[in-house]
Structures are given as C-alpha cells and as structure tokens.
Amino acid sequence: MNDTHRGKDLPWLLWLCASRASFTIIFTAYSAVMPLITPEWGLSASQAGLIQSSWHFGYLFSLFTIGFLADRYGARRVFLASSIAASITAMIFALFAHDFYSAAILYGLTGLFSGGSYTPGLTLISERFHSSSRGRSMGFYLAAASAGYAISLIMTGAAAPFIGWRGALILNAAGPVLGALLAIYALRHTPNVIHPAAVDQPANPIPVVLKNKPAMLVTWAYSFHSWELLGLKAWLPAFFAASAALSGSTLLQAASLGAGLTAITYITSMGGSIAGGWLSDRYGRTATILIMSISSLSLCFALGWMVQLPLWLLVIIASIHSFLAIGDSSVYSTAVTELVPPRYLGAAYSVRSVIGFSAGAFSPWVFGLVLDATRAAHPDAEVLAWGLAWCSLGAAALFGPLATWRLRRMPESRQLANGKR
C-alpha cells in the first residue's frame, strides 16, 4: 500500500473486512450450540461432527464454482450476488433446522452460498494491493473472519441461556444480512475487473493450474493446514465444554463457557492472521509458513491430553495454538497470487478449495469418529478420547510443512514476496 493510495485503500479494506466479519458470524454458530443440540436431538459425536462437515462440503463446492465465476464475470459482481444468497440461506437454517438430517441439509446449503465472501474478496485485494503489502492486507481480511467467529461465540454464550439455542442461531443468522449491506457499501465505487483471455488460452484452465508445480505445492500445504484448522474450529467449543463439565459445571453452563472461552481464542487468532501476513511480507512466505505450521503442530499433538487442566490455563494454551494455527492462512492465499497469472487466479483458488476444503470437511467428522471409538472402548477415559481426537488433526497436518519445504527449494519460490522466499 503506497502513500499515494493509502488514504483510499485503507478505508476500503476496513469496510470490506467489516463485511467479511459479519458473514463469518454464521460460520461457527452451530459449533457454539453443539453441546446443547447433541443431547436434545440424540446425536452421536460423529453425527454432530458430520453436521459441521456438511457446511464445509457446501462451502468447498461454493469456493470451487465461485472461482470460475469470478474469472468469467468479475470478483465484485460475484461477491455481491453470493452475499445476498448467503444471507437468505443462513436465516433459513436458523429457523428450520430441527434434527440431524434437516440440520445437515440446511447447514450444508448455508455453506454452499457462503464462499462468495472468501476467494472473490481475496481476488479484490490482490487487484488493489501491491505484492509488498498484499500479505498484511490479506492478513487483515482473514483476521476479520476470526473477529466474526469471536462475535458469534460471545453472542451465543451470552444469549443462549436466555433465548435458547434456536434464538441464538437466529441472532447469528442476522450477521450475513448485515454483511451483504456492508459489502454493497464497501464496493460501491470498486470496478468489476474481468481479465482478458489470452489468444492462446485453453478453454479449460484447470490443467494449466494442475501443471503449475509451485502453485500445487502451496495448494497441498494449504490442504493439510485446513485439516488441522477446520477441525480445531469445529471442536474447540465442545472441548472447552467437556473440560468445564469435568470440573462440575452443568450442561448449559458448560456450553456457555465453551462458546465464550473459544471466542477468546479467536480474538488471539486475529493477531495471528495479521502477524503472519506481516512476517511473510518482511521475511518471506515459506519461512513464515514453516515457523507457524511446525509450532502449531506441536501444540495440536498436546492439547487434547490437557482437558483436565484448569480452564484458565487451558484457554491460554488454546489461544497460543489458535494464534499459530491461523498465522499462515493468509500466506497461502498470498503465495497463490504470486505464482499464478491473474487470468487463472480464480481457477487456482477453485482447485485449492476442492483439495483444501475436502480435507477440512472430513476433519471434524474424523475427529468425532475417534471420540466415539475411544469412548466405546474406554468409557471412562475422557482424557484418552480427547487426546487421540486432537492427534487425528496433527497426524494429517504433518505433511503441510513437507510440501512447503519442497516449494522453498524450487527456483520459482523467488517469485514470492519480491524475492523473499
């Protein structure tokens, strides 16, 4: 962001971030009320996790199609159209979900229309900001999502004891409605850019993206990162609630505590997004990814075994984990813009979405399966159950740093951050 355009670019970015924060309020709404819904609907842990996974499956399909639509019709136009659709489906889910099947279908539809505020937003930022400040700009955009998660959890924890889980979901569903209005305001003067196709451009851009080895290494690293991060987001409220229950809290108290304490970790993760983007601009993309991902993995293998720690200490550790786990998220998104020509950027994000969010969509379900299986074999071993479940996140995520290291050793990595790998 240079001095000439700073006066216009910063307010534009802040309004866009406010819109993104409002959209993501619905993203964690279900996980916040999961401890209340699970016994009321008679769900197993795997069924509870599968409802969250259905949102991820809808979201990944959304991201896949949205990328191609943004390439063809422009990121601004697609951003605004999907914003309106997301506000409608979120409210339908909040009003009408009443059991496993209805929740899985309606939350999946909510995810299906929610991707428009993500990759088109990243494309809009990449079109507006130079590479020297693009990492921190995308970091702010991802931090805005964490702010939305925190707002959702705080609202849910405070409101559920008074208006129930249904009322809390409706309150959360108002977020995307506000997000759509903010998006219209933020982008009122933003041009809808459609990058012209080259004369020799193939009709199908996917093979071009798949043959771009550096971009695919970023995609694979992002996918293993998504497995850890999306599992963490889905199960952290329930993890805190389980810890509170082991300390003697009632179910309602534990659920409220789980939502409120998770909100604290999302506040710290905002700092992680911003710090990761800034570090990658200053010291390099792959260097930042390696530091953040390896540090996060270390805590991922340890966190579940700490379920019986005092809640205040558990929150501190989980907050550090959240800071590190999300710290490299914006870096993957920024790296793609530096390794892929602008005309193929939407297609590259679509390919990344299919691979990355497929991994992330299965993650909460697998976490729940490990919980169920361990509890069935050892009914009184909650520490073992949560410890192994968290390890299921770390085991797959181990491959992320390996892909990043391979990218770092390639000559194309010099394209990142103006030569800073």
BELKABEL-V71461 format. One record per helix or strand of 3 or more residues. SS is the DSSP state (H for helix, E for strand). FROM is the first residue (numbers start at 1). LEN is the number of residues. If there is no record, write none. Layout:
[[SS:FROM:LEN] [SS:FROM:LEN]]
//
This chain:
[[H:3:24] [H:29:13] [H:45:29] [H:75:22] [H:100:13] [H:115:3] [H:119:10] [H:131:56] [H:206:5] [H:213:34] [H:251:33] [H:285:22] [H:311:17] [H:329:11] [H:342:36] [H:382:27] [H:411:9]]
//
